[in-house]
Amino acid sequence: MNNQLCGYVSIIGKPNVGKSTILNHILGKKISITSRKSQTTRNNILGIKNIDNAQLIFADTPGMHIKSPKIMNKVLNKSAEGLIEYSDIILFVTQRLKLDEQDISVLNKLKEANARVICVVNKIDQIDDKQKLLPLMERLSDLYNFLEIIPISALYDEGILELENLIIKYLPEGDHIYGDEMSTSNQKDMFMISELVREKIIRMLGDELPHDTFVQVELFEDEEKIIKIHVVIFVVRDSQKQIVIGNKGATLKKIGQQARLDLEEYFDKKVFLKTWVKVKKNWNTDSDYIQSLGVGASYES
């Protein structure tokens, strides 16, 4: 078969069902941040995989928070809904044996769009008796006319290859949009820088700092032997600024050191990273400001 296959694949599901882990395993590298806190993935990032005659173009969506009062969540929700319309195939990810109200709400949004959906039941490694999956799969079949339903354990790489083959099976015919060299993009690099720094903040400070942080890249200079990066960490209040900076700047220094090591691994090059912390009051409820930072921006086809 010589016909080329190409399509956009988006990953939809409530927060923390393992969407980023699935994407990381399919693409074979860490391109999005996996964290225990919900909505750590903050943008629709592009990941591309070429397999023989097929090109899979992935968009990893934010977790879809249903009926959330916060404008921040509304922006993320709108972004995820927009992806549904532009996707050739959608992976609806749920986990273990239970469907809850959020799962059903996501499925209802998919029904409205009459989307072509593969259902992925993740984290089956946490199920002692796999026979217990059968009632769940029957219920899923009743709820939606899925292209396929596949159980996997993304964490242990079980079922990932089978999932790839299913995606290829349902990809539309079409010329490849990106050349082999386009497995990364400048937009994705900027996203990775901000999220790697943000991941270190979350992991170092945990519940000490609310989720109200955003990291913006202000300078990116790729020189011959080193990459120079300047980032600003935005927080909502002065007290949060002091938490991030720490005693005599110790916390911010550790955040920068840990992020720099990950960035050097990501770019495979020496990195000089400089960080600042600024207060932007109520940024997380200012819809226009959120959009200007690129949060919830959709990809271009």
C-alpha positions as CSV (number, residue, x, y, z in Angstrom):
1,M,0.0,0.0,0.0
2,N,1.7,3.2,-1.2
3,N,-1.1,5.7,-0.5
4,Q,-0.1,8.3,2.0
5,L,-2.2,8.7,5.2
6,C,-2.2,11.9,7.2
7,G,-4.4,13.3,9.9
8,Y,-4.8,15.3,13.1
9,V,-5.3,13.3,16.2
10,S,-6.5,14.9,19.4
11,I,-6.5,13.4,22.9
12,I,-9.6,14.2,25.0
13,G,-10.5,13.3,28.5
14,K,-11.0,14.6,32.0
15,P,-7.8,15.7,33.8
16,N,-5.3,13.1,35.1
17,V,-6.5,10.1,33.0
18,G,-3.0,9.9,31.4
19,K,-3.3,11.8,28.2
20,S,0.2,13.2,28.3
21,T,1.7,9.8,29.3
22,I,0.0,8.2,26.2
23,L,1.4,11.0,23.9
24,N,4.9,10.7,25.4
25,H,5.0,6.9,24.8
26,I,3.7,7.2,21.3
27,L,6.2,9.9,20.4
28,G,9.0,8.3,22.3
29,K,10.1,11.4,24.1
30,K,8.9,13.8,26.8
31,I,7.1,16.6,25.0
32,S,4.4,17.4,27.5
33,I,4.5,17.6,31.3
34,T,3.0,14.9,33.4
35,S,2.2,15.9,36.9
36,R,-0.2,14.9,39.6
37,K,-1.8,18.3,39.6
38,S,-4.7,18.8,37.1
39,Q,-4.3,21.1,34.1
40,T,-0.6,21.0,34.1
41,T,-0.8,20.7,30.3
42,R,-1.8,24.2,29.4
43,N,-1.7,24.4,25.6
44,N,-2.5,22.5,22.5
45,I,1.0,21.3,21.5
46,L,2.0,19.6,18.3
47,G,3.7,16.3,18.2
48,I,4.3,14.5,14.9
49,K,5.1,10.8,14.3
50,N,5.8,9.3,10.9
51,I,5.3,5.5,10.6
52,D,5.9,4.1,7.1
53,N,3.3,5.8,4.8
54,A,1.3,7.4,7.7
55,Q,1.8,10.8,9.4
56,L,0.1,11.2,12.8
57,I,-0.2,14.8,14.0
58,F,-1.1,15.0,17.7
59,A,-2.6,17.7,19.7
60,D,-2.7,17.2,23.4
61,T,-5.6,19.0,24.9
62,P,-6.0,20.6,28.3
63,G,-8.3,18.6,30.7
64,M,-11.9,19.5,30.0
65,H,-13.3,20.8,33.3
66,I,-17.1,20.7,33.2
67,K,-19.2,23.5,34.7
68,S,-16.2,25.3,36.1
69,P,-16.9,28.9,37.2
70,K,-13.3,30.1,36.6
71,I,-12.6,32.0,33.4
72,M,-9.3,30.2,33.2
73,N,-11.1,26.9,32.9
74,K,-13.6,28.3,30.4
75,V,-10.7,29.3,28.1
76,L,-9.2,25.8,28.4
77,N,-12.6,24.2,27.8
78,K,-13.2,26.3,24.6
79,S,-9.8,25.3,23.4
80,A,-10.5,21.6,23.8
81,E,-13.9,21.9,22.1
82,G,-12.3,23.7,19.2
83,L,-9.9,20.8,18.7
84,I,-12.8,18.3,18.4
85,E,-14.0,20.1,15.3
86,Y,-10.6,20.1,13.6
87,S,-9.5,16.5,14.4
88,D,-9.7,13.6,12.0
89,I,-9.6,11.1,14.9
90,I,-10.1,11.7,18.6
91,L,-8.8,9.5,21.4
92,F,-11.3,9.6,24.3
93,V,-9.3,8.5,27.3
94,T,-10.9,7.1,30.5
95,Q,-9.3,5.1,33.2
96,R,-9.8,1.9,35.1
97,L,-13.3,0.6,35.6
98,K,-15.5,3.7,36.4
99,L,-17.2,6.3,34.3
100,D,-18.2,9.5,36.2
101,E,-20.1,12.6,35.4
102,Q,-17.1,14.3,33.8
103,D,-16.5,11.3,31.5
104,I,-20.2,11.4,30.4
105,S,-20.0,15.2,29.9
106,V,-17.0,14.8,27.6
107,L,-18.8,12.1,25.7
108,N,-21.8,14.4,25.2
109,K,-19.5,17.1,23.7
110,L,-18.2,14.4,21.3
111,K,-21.7,13.4,20.4
112,E,-22.6,17.0,19.5
113,A,-19.7,17.1,17.1
114,N,-20.4,13.6,15.7
115,A,-16.7,12.9,16.0
116,R,-14.8,9.8,14.9
117,V,-13.5,8.5,18.2
118,I,-11.3,5.7,19.5
119,C,-12.0,4.9,23.2
120,V,-8.8,4.3,25.2
121,V,-9.3,2.7,28.7
122,N,-6.0,3.5,30.5
123,K,-4.4,2.3,33.7
124,I,-5.5,-1.3,33.3
125,D,-2.4,-2.3,35.2
126,Q,-4.4,-1.2,38.3
127,I,-7.1,-3.7,37.7
128,D,-6.5,-7.1,39.3
129,D,-9.0,-9.1,37.3
130,K,-9.1,-8.0,33.6
131,Q,-12.5,-9.8,33.2
132,K,-14.0,-6.8,35.1
133,L,-13.3,-4.7,32.0
134,L,-16.0,-6.4,30.0
135,P,-19.0,-4.7,31.6
136,L,-17.3,-1.3,31.3
137,M,-16.6,-1.9,27.6
138,E,-20.2,-2.9,27.0
139,R,-21.4,0.2,28.7
140,L,-19.0,2.3,26.6
141,S,-20.4,0.7,23.5
142,D,-23.9,1.6,24.5
143,L,-23.0,5.2,25.3
144,Y,-21.2,6.0,22.0
145,N,-20.6,4.5,18.6
146,F,-16.8,4.3,18.9
147,L,-14.5,3.3,16.0
148,E,-12.8,0.9,18.5
149,I,-12.4,0.4,22.2
150,I,-8.9,-0.5,23.4
151,P,-7.6,-1.1,27.0
152,I,-4.0,0.0,27.6
153,S,-1.5,0.8,30.4
154,A,0.4,3.8,29.0
155,L,2.7,3.8,32.1
156,Y,4.0,0.3,31.3
157,D,3.8,0.8,27.5
158,E,1.2,-2.0,27.2
159,G,-1.1,-1.6,24.2
160,I,0.6,1.5,22.8
161,L,1.8,-0.2,19.6
162,E,-1.8,-1.6,19.1
163,L,-3.2,1.9,19.7
164,E,-0.8,3.3,17.0
165,N,-2.0,0.7,14.5
166,L,-5.6,1.5,15.2
167,I,-5.0,5.2,14.6
168,I,-3.3,4.4,11.3
169,K,-6.2,2.1,10.4
170,Y,-8.6,5.1,10.6
171,L,-6.4,7.9,9.2
172,P,-7.7,9.6,6.1
173,E,-5.7,9.4,2.9
174,G,-3.7,12.6,2.2
175,D,-0.3,14.0,1.5
176,H,2.0,14.5,4.6
177,I,1.7,18.0,5.9
178,Y,5.1,18.1,7.6
179,G,8.6,16.9,6.5
180,D,10.6,14.6,8.7
181,E,12.5,17.5,10.1
182,M,9.2,19.0,11.5
183,S,9.0,16.8,14.5
184,T,9.5,19.9,16.6
185,S,8.4,23.4,16.2
186,N,9.3,26.8,17.7
187,Q,5.9,27.0,19.3
188,K,6.4,23.6,21.0
189,D,9.9,24.6,22.2
190,M,8.5,27.8,23.8
191,F,5.8,25.7,25.4
192,M,8.3,23.2,26.7
193,I,10.5,25.8,28.2
194,S,7.6,27.4,30.1
195,E,6.1,24.1,31.2
196,L,9.5,22.6,32.4
197,V,10.0,25.6,34.6
198,R,6.4,25.5,35.8
199,E,6.8,21.7,36.5
200,K,9.7,22.5,38.8
201,I,7.7,25.1,40.7
202,I,4.8,22.7,41.2
203,R,7.0,19.8,42.3
204,M,9.1,21.9,44.6
205,L,6.4,23.9,46.3
206,G,3.4,21.6,45.9
207,D,0.4,22.8,47.9
208,E,2.4,25.7,49.3
209,L,1.7,27.6,46.1
210,P,-1.7,27.7,44.4
211,H,-2.0,26.7,40.7
212,D,-2.0,30.4,39.8
213,T,1.4,30.5,38.0
214,F,2.3,31.1,34.4
215,V,5.8,31.1,32.8
216,Q,6.5,33.3,29.8
217,V,9.6,33.1,27.7
218,E,10.9,36.6,27.1
219,L,14.2,35.7,25.3
220,F,15.4,32.7,23.3
221,E,18.7,32.9,21.5
222,D,20.1,29.8,20.0
223,E,23.9,30.5,19.6
224,E,26.5,28.1,18.3
225,K,27.5,26.6,21.7
226,I,24.8,27.6,24.1
227,I,21.1,28.6,24.2
228,K,20.2,31.7,26.2
229,I,16.8,31.7,27.7
230,H,15.1,34.4,29.9
231,V,11.7,33.5,31.5
232,V,9.3,35.4,33.7
233,I,7.3,33.5,36.3
234,F,3.9,35.3,36.9
235,V,2.1,34.9,40.2
236,V,-1.1,36.6,41.5
237,R,0.1,38.0,44.8
238,D,3.2,39.4,46.5
239,S,3.1,36.7,49.1
240,Q,3.4,34.1,46.2
241,K,6.3,35.9,44.7
242,Q,8.2,35.6,48.0
243,I,7.4,31.9,48.2
244,V,8.8,31.3,44.7
245,I,11.9,33.3,45.4
246,G,12.5,31.8,48.8
247,N,15.0,32.8,51.4
248,K,17.8,34.9,49.8
249,G,16.6,33.6,46.4
250,A,17.4,29.9,47.3
251,T,14.1,28.4,46.0
252,L,14.2,30.3,42.6
253,K,17.8,29.2,42.2
254,K,16.9,25.5,42.7
255,I,13.9,25.9,40.3
256,G,16.3,27.4,37.7
257,Q,19.0,24.7,38.2
258,Q,16.5,21.8,37.8
259,A,14.8,23.3,34.8
260,R,18.1,24.1,33.1
261,L,19.2,20.4,33.4
262,D,15.9,19.2,31.8
263,L,16.2,21.9,29.1
264,E,19.8,20.8,28.3
265,E,18.5,17.3,27.9
266,Y,15.6,18.4,25.8
267,F,17.7,20.6,23.4
268,D,20.8,18.4,23.7
269,K,22.8,21.6,24.2
270,K,24.2,23.8,26.9
271,V,21.6,26.2,28.3
272,F,21.9,29.5,30.1
273,L,18.6,30.1,32.0
274,K,17.7,33.4,33.8
275,T,14.5,33.7,35.8
276,W,12.4,36.5,37.2
277,V,9.3,36.5,39.3
278,K,6.6,39.2,38.7
279,V,3.2,39.8,40.2
280,K,0.3,40.2,37.8
281,K,-2.8,40.5,39.9
282,N,-5.9,38.5,38.8
283,W,-4.1,37.3,35.6
284,N,-5.9,34.0,36.0
285,T,-9.4,35.6,35.7
286,D,-8.4,38.0,32.9
287,S,-9.6,36.2,29.7
288,D,-7.9,38.6,27.3
289,Y,-4.6,38.4,29.2
290,I,-4.8,34.6,29.2
291,Q,-5.3,34.5,25.5
292,S,-2.4,37.0,24.9
293,L,-0.1,34.5,26.7
294,G,-1.1,31.8,24.3
295,V,-2.9,29.7,26.9
296,G,-5.6,27.7,25.1
297,A,-4.4,28.8,21.7
298,S,-5.3,26.2,19.1
299,Y,-2.9,24.8,16.5
300,E,-3.1,25.8,12.8
301,S,-3.8,23.2,10.2
